[in-house]
Amino acid sequence: MSEIKVPAMGESITEGTVSRWLVKEGETVNQGDVLLELETDKVNIEISAEESGVLEKIVRQEGETVEIGETIGTLSAGTGGGSGAPASQPAATEQKQAAAPAPEAPTPPPAPVAAAPESSDSSSKTASPSARKLARERGIELDQVQSKDPIGRVYQDDVKTHSTQAAAPTAPPAKAPAAAPSAPAAGGSTYTKPVERQRMSRRRATIAKRLVEAQQTAAMLTTFNEVDMTAIMDVRKRRKDKFKEKHEINLGFMSFFTKAVVGALKKFPTINAEIDGEDVVLKKYYDIGIAVSAKEGLVVPVVRDADRLGFAEIEKSIADLASKARSNTLALSDLQGGTFTITNGGTFGSLLSTPILNTPQVGILGMHKIQLRPVAIDAERMENRPMMYIALSYDHRIIDGSEAVRFLVTVKELLEDPESLLIEG
């Protein structure tokens, strides 16, 4: 018998959450077969069988937090004999749960009334260890607990909610439940509005924590400008077909913005830095993070050494990273590091926003929707031009306002004169 352990997943990751088991107890697996998915703060990791055999026992269930090196299951060598023992466990569980509803008869009248809406739940519930413990302490049968989890798993909060709801009818005996269907009752209806409770994914919870930390630790400020996109759109219109034919990739806006950011960072190196205690670490390389919206939330994969890449190489790198982000196949190496971040809310129609720093970075550029707006060409002429608002959020602790404004003006000037990007780069 061998133990299935949580593997090392990088310096910054010490724990994860069991996302889902792909194999059931008693099932036969071959060496290399994926046993389960583990969700970490940054990426999802598949854990595979190191040898062929039978999954004898699942030690840590879906939704539980596990640490590096912890045993989460056991695998027995061979291809048979593993299904008998696990099969008896569900049978015993079913017998216990089938008998569980019996104690409902002697309970006080209010309790069955409150439990009635919940009785439609399955009698074979799965629950987290903390939920089982709390249910035992409060004398609650898990069959009676209504789960808000999409897959029906019972958590500690579900048990607490059930306990509160079960106790509530004791104050107004018998009449309180009847008041809900009878809307004309004096004092208004006691109709309970429907809600759905969803547990945050580990990644979403980490994103929330990091965003709050960024606002609490950095002296964050945002400055704005606007870019006339006429020249870039003209270049793309004239060159896009030949560009795609030669490089097999579309010429998008991100390569222009990446090149412009690198050019501006070279002029204002403090914006390509981070704070380490009382030191400022100036980075002499340009690893640009590109924010990508994925199913589990925003991720920021990194285009390495962007200053050394051409337009086609940048476009290919961004397309590859975006594809991996949306298919949840990003590696930790794709996410680590980064000296500056670009985020494009314009893809969703955002006209203006204030991006939040991707700490420990001290600067982030926000792109927005391109919109035709009347622009004064000179004292006598007005034209409708494709304009984009851009925003720079920065850490005021080491970046002065004048420096931030000049950085953003440099980005604007480089974008409005695309040919200069070849020279500046």
Residue, then its C-alpha position, 0 to 999 in steps of 0.5 A: m500500500s502506498e500513500i498519496k501525498v500533496p506534492a511541493m508546488g512552488e516556494s510561495i504555495t504551502e497549501g491547497t484545497v481538494s477541488r475534486w476526486l476523479v476516481k472513487e474508492g475501490e476503482t482501479v487506476n493505472q500509473g499516470d492516471v489523474l486521481l484528483e485536482l488540487e486548487t491552489d491560490k494561483v493554479n489548479i494542479e492534477i495529482s497522478a497515480e505513481e503506480s498502478g493499483v486500487l484507490e483504497k481510501i480517500v483520506r481528505q474529501e473535496g473542499e478540505t484544505v491540505e498542506i504540502g506533504e500531507t497524506i490525502g489517500t491510499l493506493s493498494a498495489g494490484t488490480g483487484g480486491g480493493s472494491g469489496a471494503p469500500a463498497s461496505q462503507p456506503a452500505a453501512t452509511e446508507q443503513k445509518q442514514a436510512a434509520a436517521p429520520a426515525p427520531e423525528a417522531p418525538t420531536p416538539p411540533p415546531a421542529p417538524v414544521a421547520a424541517a419540512p421544506e428540507s426533507s426533499d434533500s437526498s438521504s445520502k449527504t456528504a459533509s465536511p468534517s467540521a460540519r459533521k462534528l458540529a452536527r453531532e454536538r448539536g444533535i442534528e441529523l445531516d439528512q435534515v440540513q439543507s445544503k447551499d453547495p451546488i453539488g449538495r455537500v454540507y458545510q459548517d455554515d449550513v449546519k449553523t443555519h439549520s440550527t438557527q432556523a430550527a430554533a426560530p419557530t419555538a418563539p411564535p408557536a405554530k402560527a409563524p409557519a402558517a403566516a408565510p402562505s397567507a399573505p393577507a395576514a396583519g402586519g405584512s407577509t413573512y415571505t422569505k426572499p430566495v438567496e443562494r450561498q456559494r462558497m468562494s473558490r480558493r483562488r477567488a478568496t486569494i484575489a479578494k485578500r490580495l486586492v484588499e492588502a494592496q489598498q491597505t499597504a500601498a499609498m495608491l493613486t491614479t492619474f489619467n490621460e487619453v490616447d488618439m488611436t488613429a495612427i495605430m488603427d491605420v497601421r493595423k489596417r494597412r499591415k494586418d494581412k501581411f503581418k498575419e500571413k508572415h507570423e501566423i498571428n493577428l496584430g492586436f493592440m496589446s503589442f503596441f501597448t507593451k512596447a510603449v510601456v517598456g519604452a516609458l519604463k526605461k525613462f522612469p525606472t522607479i515605476n519598474a521597481e518594488i519596495d523591500g522594507e526600507d529599500v527600493v529594488l530597481k529592476k533592470y529587466y521588463d517582465i510585463g504582466i498581462a491581466v486575463s479574465a479566467k473562469e476562476g477570476l483574474v490571473v496575471p501571466v507574465v510576458r518575459d523580457a518584453d523589451r527583447l521581443g518583437f511585435a509578433e513574439i509579444e502577440k504570440s506570447i500573450a495569445d498563448l498565455a491567455s489560452k492557457a489561462r482560460s483552459n486552466t493550464l497555466a504553470l506557476s512559472d507563468l505567473q511568478g515575477g512580473t515588474f509591471t502590469i497591463t490590464n484591459g477593461g476595454t474588452f468588456g466595454s469599460l470606458l474608465s476605471t482605476p486599476i488596483l496594484n498587483t503588489p509588490q509591483v508599484g505600477i499598473l496601466g489600465m486600458h479602456k474602450i476605444q470610442l469615437r469622440p469629437v476632438a479639436i484638431d486646431a482652433e478651427r477644426m473638429e474631427n471624430r477620432p477613436m479615443m481611449y482613456i488610459a489610467l496609471s495607478y501607482d504607489h505614491r510612497i516611491i513615485d511622485g505625482s509628476e513622475a507618474v504624469r510624465f510616464l503616462v504622457t510618454v506612453k501616450e506619445l509613443l502610442e500616437d506615433p507607432e513608428s517611434l516604438l521601433i526606435e524606442g524599443 
